Amino acid sequence: SFLSLLFAMVARTLEGKVALITGASQGIGFSLAKSLAERGSSVILLARDPEKLKNAHTQLTKQHGGDHLYMSTDVSNPEQVNDAVRAALDYYSKIDILINNAGAAPLTYLENIPQDKIRTTLMTNLYGPLLLYHALAPIFKKQQSGIIIDVISLAGVMILDQNSVYAATKWGHRALSLVMEKELPFAQIYRLYPGLVETTIFEKMPSDLTRQLDSLPKIN
């Protein structure tokens, strides 16, 4: 499967690794969490909704066992990000893997997007990964190792209609990821560019934008 190929690229074994995942209560983030847990990793689930997080943690533990944490965290809040990283280090004494996955996507014409949603998208999709890199770079440097998976989007490499704010943040996230390869030469950094994915973002996608993407592969 797609995730199996990804993790085969990442490492020969993920047994005993500690992974911190943003946007981990559903969708791609939770799928990655389950795949890591299946391979013997401990997972720290980060997302904003505490109820969804609790349910995801319960499901993960029941299905795959292991020792996992969950923390309600807004990735655009520096204090919450730092608290989550500190708590993970206190509990596990290390963090091996960072997965920047949290995202927001107001998919419509720019003039129709309220300013507060523009800000939320920028803060979640770009400022969030910046904060996570900022918090974890010293840890990875000290360990002289680290694995980062940046979940970007085809919107980070293609120009699509009704995609202005989302695309701007994804192109920015892609640039951040490429620059961090230079700053963290001892780390393995991977970028994922999903097309259509069966998530709440896909459900809210305008029909004419969906038609533009019909030829792209869809991930279930």
C-alpha positions in Angstrom: 0.0 0.0 0.0 0.9 3.7 -0.2 1.7 4.0 3.5 3.8 0.7 3.5 5.9 2.1 0.6 6.4 5.3 2.5 7.6 3.7 5.7 9.8 1.3 3.7 11.5 4.4 2.4 11.7 6.0 5.9 13.5 3.3 7.8 14.2 -0.4 7.9 12.4 -0.7 11.2 10.2 1.7 13.1 10.1 -0.4 16.3 10.7 1.7 19.3 10.5 5.0 17.4 8.6 8.0 18.9 6.5 9.9 16.4 4.7 13.3 16.9 1.9 13.8 14.4 -0.2 17.0 13.9 -3.8 16.8 12.7 -3.7 13.3 14.0 -7.3 12.8 15.1 -8.7 11.9 11.7 -7.9 11.5 8.0 -4.3 11.2 6.8 -2.9 12.0 10.2 -4.7 9.2 11.9 -4.0 6.8 9.1 -0.3 7.5 9.5 -0.6 7.1 13.3 -2.1 3.6 12.8 0.6 2.6 10.4 3.3 3.7 12.7 1.7 1.9 15.7 1.4 -1.3 13.6 5.2 -1.1 13.1 5.9 -0.7 16.8 6.3 3.0 17.1 4.9 5.1 20.0 2.7 7.9 18.7 1.9 11.4 20.1 -1.4 12.5 18.6 -1.8 16.3 18.3 -5.0 18.0 17.2 -7.4 20.7 18.4 -10.6 18.8 19.2 -10.1 17.0 22.5 -13.0 14.6 22.0 -11.9 13.4 18.6 -8.4 13.0 20.0 -9.6 10.9 22.9 -11.5 8.7 20.6 -8.6 8.3 18.2 -6.3 7.5 21.1 -8.7 4.9 22.4 -9.1 3.3 18.9 -5.3 3.3 18.3 -4.6 1.6 21.7 -7.3 -1.0 21.4 -6.4 -2.0 17.8 -2.6 -1.8 18.0 -1.5 -1.7 21.6 1.5 0.3 22.5 2.1 3.3 24.7 0.7 6.4 23.0 -0.1 10.0 24.1 -2.6 12.6 22.9 -2.6 16.3 23.6 -5.1 18.9 22.5 -2.8 21.4 20.6 -3.3 24.3 18.3 -0.3 24.2 16.0 -0.5 27.9 15.5 0.0 28.6 19.2 3.7 28.7 20.2 3.1 28.0 23.9 0.9 24.9 23.1 3.4 23.6 20.6 6.3 24.0 23.1 4.2 22.4 25.9 3.4 19.4 23.7 7.0 18.9 22.7 8.2 19.3 26.3 5.6 16.8 27.5 6.6 14.3 24.9 10.2 14.6 25.8 9.5 14.3 29.5 7.5 11.1 28.8 9.6 9.4 26.1 13.0 11.1 26.5 13.2 11.5 22.7 11.3 12.3 19.6 12.4 10.5 16.4 9.7 11.5 13.9 7.8 14.6 13.1 4.8 14.5 10.8 3.5 18.0 9.8 0.0 17.1 8.7 -2.5 19.6 10.3 -4.3 21.6 7.6 -7.1 24.0 6.8 -8.5 24.5 3.3 -11.1 27.2 2.4 -11.5 26.1 -1.2 -13.3 28.9 -3.0 -12.5 32.2 -4.7 -10.4 34.6 -2.6 -13.1 37.3 -2.5 -15.5 34.8 -0.8 -13.1 33.9 2.0 -13.6 35.8 5.3 -10.4 37.4 6.6 -10.5 35.3 9.8 -10.4 32.1 7.6 -7.5 33.5 5.6 -5.6 34.0 8.8 -6.6 30.5 10.2 -5.4 28.8 7.1 -2.0 30.7 7.0 -1.5 30.0 10.7 -2.4 26.3 10.5 -0.7 25.4 7.2 2.4 27.4 7.3 3.0 29.0 10.7 2.3 25.6 12.4 5.0 23.7 10.5 7.4 26.6 11.2 6.8 26.3 14.9 7.2 22.5 14.9 10.5 22.7 13.0 11.6 25.5 15.4 10.8 23.4 18.4 12.3 20.1 17.1 15.4 21.3 15.2 17.5 21.6 18.4 16.3 18.1 19.5 17.2 16.5 16.2 20.5 18.3 16.2 21.3 17.0 19.6 20.3 13.5 18.6 22.0 13.9 15.2 19.0 12.1 13.7 15.4 12.7 12.8 12.7 11.9 10.3 10.3 14.6 9.1 7.4 13.9 6.8 5.8 17.1 5.5 2.3 16.4 4.2 1.9 19.1 1.6 -0.5 18.7 -1.4 -0.6 18.7 -5.1 -1.7 22.3 -4.5 1.9 22.9 -3.5 3.2 22.1 -7.0 0.2 22.9 -9.3 -1.9 26.0 -10.0 -5.6 25.3 -9.5 -8.7 27.5 -9.5 -10.3 28.5 -6.2 -7.2 27.6 -4.4 -5.5 30.9 -3.6 -5.0 30.8 0.2 -4.5 27.1 0.4 -2.0 27.0 -2.4 -0.1 29.9 -1.0 0.4 28.1 2.3 1.3 24.8 0.6 3.9 26.4 -1.7 5.3 28.0 1.5 5.3 24.7 3.4 7.1 23.1 0.5 9.7 25.8 0.5 10.2 25.5 4.2 10.7 21.7 3.9 13.3 22.2 1.1 15.3 24.8 3.1 15.2 22.6 6.2 17.0 19.9 4.3 20.0 22.3 4.2 19.7 23.2 7.9 19.2 19.6 9.1 21.5 17.6 6.8 21.6 14.6 9.3 17.8 14.3 9.1 15.6 12.4 6.6 13.0 14.8 5.2 10.2 13.5 3.0 7.4 15.5 1.3 4.0 14.0 0.4 1.9 15.5 -2.3 -1.6 13.9 -2.0 -4.2 14.5 -4.6 -7.9 14.0 -3.8 -8.3 12.4 -0.3 -11.5 11.2 1.2 -11.5 13.7 4.2 -13.8 16.5 5.4 -11.8 18.8 3.1 -12.8 16.7 0.1 -16.5 16.7 1.1 -16.5 20.5 1.2 -14.7 21.0 -2.2 -16.6 23.0 -4.8 -17.9 20.8 -7.6 -16.1 22.8 -10.4 -12.8 22.4 -8.5 -13.5 18.7 -8.1 -13.9 18.4 -11.9 -10.5 19.9 -12.4 -9.0 17.2 -10.2 -11.0 14.2 -11.6 -7.9 13.0 -13.5 -5.8 12.9 -10.3 -5.4 9.7 -8.2 -7.7 9.6 -5.2 -6.5 8.2 -1.9 -9.0 6.3 0.2 
